[in-house]
Amino acid sequence: MSDNNDINVRSYTSQIPFARHLGFELTKFADGASEILYTPKPEHLNTFDVAHGGACMTLLDIAMAAAARSQTPEVGVVTIEMKTSFMRPSVGPLRARGRLIHRTATLAFVEATIYDEKEQACAQSTGTFKYVKRRLPTGPASANAQRPPSTD
């Protein structure tokens, strides 16, 4: 694996603008597993003062994607589908754990669970992700046009 493809665990979530905005911290990224720490800020709460379902689904989505990529970090993934069940309010510091269940040449089947400080399961998700080639750098200094990854 070349230096251009290396994934720095400490900076992985900082490369995803929305994860950076939410303050996610990836602490495990290996062997088909991931772990992300997240403490919701007041602006991430719903009207019941618990983590908003959208923030929780983003946490689960990124935990599953990280688990899917952990065996081949040089390859990207895109979410094809995910199903989420909310079992109890997500309150306080949270920990999401993702696990790669099965993979084919093009698809990853994964799951993730959010736990609270008491290690109680708050939300659980399963998902299907498609492996895609990572995009070339884009932006003002790049000659590469920005194109979204294909799910074809």
Salt bridges, closest charged atoms under 4 A:
GLU35 OE1 - ARG95 NH1 3.14
GLU35 OE2 - ARG97 NE 3.20
GLU111 OE2 - ARG99 NE 2.84
GLU119 OE2 - ARG95 NE 3.91
GLU119 OE1 - ARG97 NH1 3.04
